[in-house]
Structures are given as structure tokens and as C-alpha cells.
Amino acid sequence: MRSLLAGAYQGFDNARVTVVDSLTYAGNLDNLPLDHPRLEFVKGDVCDLPLLREVLPGHDAVVHFAAESHVDRSLAGAAEFVRTNVGGTQSVLEGCLRSGVERIVHVSTDEVYGSIDEGSWTEESPLLPNSPYAASKAGSDLIARSYWRTHGLDLSITRCSNNYGPRQHVEKLIPLFTTNLLQGLPVPLYGDGGNVREWLHVDDHCRAVHLVLTKGEPGGIYNIGGGHHATNREITERLLDLCGRDWSLVRRVPDRKGHDLRYSLDDSRIREELGYAPRVPFEQGLADLVDWYRNNRDWWQPLKTSGSGTHRPAS
């Protein structure tokens, strides 16, 4: 959204943007350029269909990012994840249907596929989610598909790998470890740290979503990968180095229930059909991220002191 308003996407130079957000613990108005003349912010719940029926008319497209996304929180309280991710998606799509929205992109996650020992998931891989969070996202994908198939909505689904980048909430693995280490605080590493994730810079993710929005086919599903795979231990070692800390700050913690061992996406479809390729090299992106958190303590320190960034990492 920030890049779109800054003119980064051809053909959207004069586009107006409406953001709907309920501003739960993870919402942050500091992430929005509220003074931008082409931005409107509406505080509201995606489950609130009457509100959506008021907001949606006149909009050409909807990109549905809204979700509860912290795996550990879903283990402790799955109901809110089902409500927001499944029920909220249904409300958004029903609102789009009734309001005549012409184009929709539903943003999902690689976690809907479960865990894969080797190789990579394609868009035809079965959905085998292993956490309430992942199951709620898989449910939202199926709701989205049903609105395309039943009602003919011009809708595409994206499934991305783990994101990282500036302004990411401090409950997520990389910003949690980065902000802790910058303060000289310990970091929690699950099990032996051998869980593998594929990492995608937020700028690359947004470019991919824009490609799907403008060129994706109705009913199409597009995996979005970053191309860089690393164990959580390797990420920890790199962040220790970038923050000038050592292994003495690492605390082993019991592994998460149902913790997926490995994620990996085959994103050849979006590369071949839409021309996508990640541009941000992981090592550079990670170093830039650490610099951003180092130079923007006033953004993240209130989140740490409020307690909203003290959970174990989501990865």
C-alpha cells in the first residue's frame, strides 16, 4: 500500500486506497501514511458485513490481507482465528459480491500445505494444515474458491512463504529476535532449531500480489516464494552476527505442538505466467532489516513494553 501510494506500480498512479483494520494488538496506525490525500482509513472488523456494505461500493478491487496470523496464539485460542480468517473472509467476499467489486486477490500462506520433507509444494498439492492458524487459512482459501466457482467472482488466491521486512510486528521470529538482541535480551529458539523456512522480503511479496491483481486468472492459485531456505538456527546465527551478540543469549525452549519441520514452495507458475522473480537478496534484506529496527526504536519499543511482542516467535 505504501509503495502503491508512492507510485511504484505502473497504472496505479492516481489510485485511491481504503484500508479497513480493526486495530487489534497487531494493528498500528504508524504503519500508514495517514496524511496521504489518496488514503482513507476505516476502523472496522472484516466480520462486520453491514460495515463492509457501506465501505465497498465504488471500489474496483479488493486485496484481502486481513488475518489472525500468530501460530502460538492459535494454539491457545483457535476460535478467534476461525472467526476472523474463515468468517471474515466470507464476509469480505459477500460484501464484494453484493457491491459489484470487479477484482479480488485473497492472500494466504504456505502453511496450508502442512510440512514437506523434501521437494516443494505446487499449487496442486493437497491442503494438510497442522495448526489451527493454518487450518483457518486453508478454510478461508476454500471459501474464496467457492465464491469464484459458485458466484463467478473474478478472484485469485496467493500463497506466500515466510515474510520479513521493516514494520513487521515484533511477535514474528526475525523482528522478535532482532529487537531482543538489540536490547541485549535472550531469544527463544524452538527445539534444536532445525525447522526450515523459505523467506520472502515484503517488497517482493507486494510486487507479486500486484502482478496477480493485474494479470492473474480467475480461480487461479499462485505460490509466491522468496527462494532462500534456512533453518531457524541459521537465522539465529546470522542475526547474532548482525546485532553484535553471541550464542550466550540463545535460550532453548520446548518445541511447539505440531511444529512443521519444513516449508518450500514451487513458484514456477507465477514466474512463468506473470513474470515474477524476487529482487531482494536475503543477506542484503536481512542486514537492511536489522538496520531499520536499530534506527527506529521509537516504532517498536512501545510494542515490547506493552507485552504484545513477548510471545514465542511465529515462524
PEPE-V979571 format. One record per pair of residues at least 24 apart in sequence whose C-alpha atoms are under 7 Angstrom apart, sorted by the first residue. I is the first residue (numbers start at 1). GAP is how many residues later the second one is. D is the distance in Angstrom with one decimal. If there is no record, write none. Layout:
BEGIN
I/GAP/D  I/GAP/D
END
This chain:
BEGIN
20/24/5.9  21/24/6.4  25/283/6.5  26/143/6.5  31/136/6.9  46/42/5.0  46/45/6.6  46/46/6.3  47/37/6.6  47/40/6.3  47/41/4.3  47/44/5.5  49/42/5.4  49/46/6.4  52/43/5.8  53/42/5.5  53/46/6.7  56/39/6.9  56/40/6.7  56/43/6.2  57/42/5.1  59/42/6.1  60/41/5.4  60/42/5.5  60/43/6.5  61/40/5.9  61/41/5.9  61/42/4.6  61/43/5.6  62/41/6.5  62/42/4.8  62/43/6.4  63/41/5.8  63/42/4.8  63/43/6.1  64/41/6.2  64/42/5.0  64/43/5.9  65/41/6.9  65/42/5.4  69/64/6.5  70/244/5.6  71/60/6.9  71/62/5.6  71/243/5.8  72/242/6.8  74/58/5.6  74/59/5.4  75/57/6.4  78/54/5.8  81/52/6.2  81/55/6.3  82/54/5.3  85/51/5.7  85/52/6.1  85/55/6.0  86/50/5.9  86/53/5.9  86/54/4.6  89/51/6.0  90/53/6.4  102/52/6.5  103/51/5.2  103/52/6.1  104/50/6.2  104/51/4.6  104/52/6.5  105/50/5.7  105/51/5.0  105/52/5.8  105/108/6.1  106/50/6.3  106/51/4.8  106/52/6.3  107/50/6.0  107/51/5.0  107/52/6.4  108/29/6.4  108/49/6.9  108/50/5.6  108/51/4.6  108/52/6.6  109/50/4.3  109/51/4.9  109/52/6.4  110/49/5.3  110/50/5.5  110/51/5.5  112/25/6.5  112/26/5.2  114/146/6.6  115/145/5.1  115/146/5.9  115/147/5.4  115/148/5.9  116/146/5.6  116/147/6.1  117/145/6.3  120/144/4.8  120/145/4.9  120/146/5.2  121/143/6.3  121/144/5.0  121/145/5.5  122/143/6.6  122/144/5.2  123/98/6.2  123/99/6.6  123/100/6.5  130/128/6.2  131/127/6.7  145/74/6.6  148/71/6.0  154/64/4.9  155/63/5.0  155/64/5.7  156/60/6.5  156/61/6.6  156/62/5.5  156/63/5.1  156/64/4.9  156/65/5.9  157/63/6.3  157/64/4.7  157/65/6.3  158/63/5.7  158/64/4.7  158/65/5.8  158/66/6.9  159/63/6.2  159/64/4.8  159/65/5.9  160/63/5.8  160/64/4.5  160/65/5.9  161/37/5.7  161/38/6.0  161/39/6.1  161/63/6.5  161/64/5.4  161/65/6.8  162/35/6.8  162/36/6.0  162/37/4.9  162/38/5.8  163/36/5.9  163/37/4.8  163/38/5.6  163/39/5.7  164/36/6.3  164/37/5.2  164/38/5.8  165/36/5.8  165/37/5.5  165/124/5.7  166/123/5.8  166/126/6.4  170/139/5.0  171/138/4.6  171/139/6.6  171/140/6.0  171/142/5.7  171/143/6.7  172/141/5.1  172/142/4.8  172/143/6.7  173/140/4.4  173/141/5.5  173/142/5.7  176/137/6.7  178/61/6.5  178/112/6.5  179/114/6.9  181/62/6.3  181/64/6.8  182/61/6.1  182/112/7.0  185/64/6.7  186/63/4.3  186/64/5.6  186/65/6.5  187/62/6.2  187/63/5.1  187/64/5.9  188/62/6.2  188/63/4.9  188/64/5.9  188/65/6.0  188/124/6.7  189/61/6.7  189/62/6.0  189/63/5.0  189/64/5.9  190/62/6.1  190/63/5.2  190/64/5.9  190/65/4.8  190/66/7.0  191/61/6.3  191/62/6.1  191/63/5.6  191/64/4.7  193/38/6.5  193/39/5.0  193/40/4.5  194/37/5.2  194/38/6.1  194/39/6.3  195/36/5.2  195/37/5.8  195/66/4.7  195/67/5.8  196/33/6.5  196/34/5.4  196/35/4.2  196/36/6.4  196/65/6.2  196/66/4.5  196/67/6.3  197/32/5.6  197/33/5.8  197/34/6.3  197/65/6.0  197/66/5.3  198/28/6.4  198/29/6.5  198/30/5.4  198/31/4.3  198/32/6.6  198/65/6.3  198/66/5.9  199/27/5.2  199/28/7.0  199/29/5.5  199/30/6.4  200/25/6.2  200/26/4.0  201/25/6.9  201/79/6.6  201/84/6.9  204/74/5.4  204/75/6.5  204/76/7.0  208/68/6.3  211/63/6.5  215/59/6.7  222/47/6.7  222/48/5.9  223/42/6.4  223/43/6.7  223/44/4.9  223/47/6.9  224/43/5.5  225/40/5.7  225/42/5.8  226/52/6.0  228/54/6.7  242/45/6.8
END
